Amino acid sequence: KDLVISYPKNIKEQKKIGEVSFSLNETITLHQRQQKRTPLKVPVP
């Protein structure tokens, strides 16, 4: 039900959503790679 409602009405909208989710995935993987490379620094009070 939710999928049908949130499904893009046209191809242009769908493409836009695809690009957004793609860039989001790229940012997440980049962030994860950086975390693996450098140890997580926890601010000490």
N, C-alpha and C positions, 0 to 999 in steps of 0.2 A: 504494500500500500504506500509506504513512505517513498519507495523507489520511484513509483509512478508519478507521485506528486512532484518530487524533486528533479525528475527527468527533464532535461532542457527541451524547450518548445521548438527550437530550430537548430540547424547545423552550426550557425555562427555562434550561438550561445554555448553549444556543446563544445565547440573548438576552444572558446574562451576558458571554459571550466577545465578542459583538458590541459591547456597551457598553464593555468594557475596551479593545478594539482601537480603537474610535472615540475614546475619551478619549486613548489613546496617540497617535493620528494628530493630534488637536487640539493636544496638547502639543508634538509634533514640529514642526508647521507654525508654531505660536506661537514656538518656539525659533528656527526658521529665519528668521522675520520679524524677530525681535529682532536676529539676527546680521547681517541685511542692513542694518537701520537703523543700528546702531552698529558701528563697526569693531572687529574682534576684538582684544581687549587681551591681549597675551602678557606674563605676569609676567617682569620682568627681574631676574635674580639679583644 
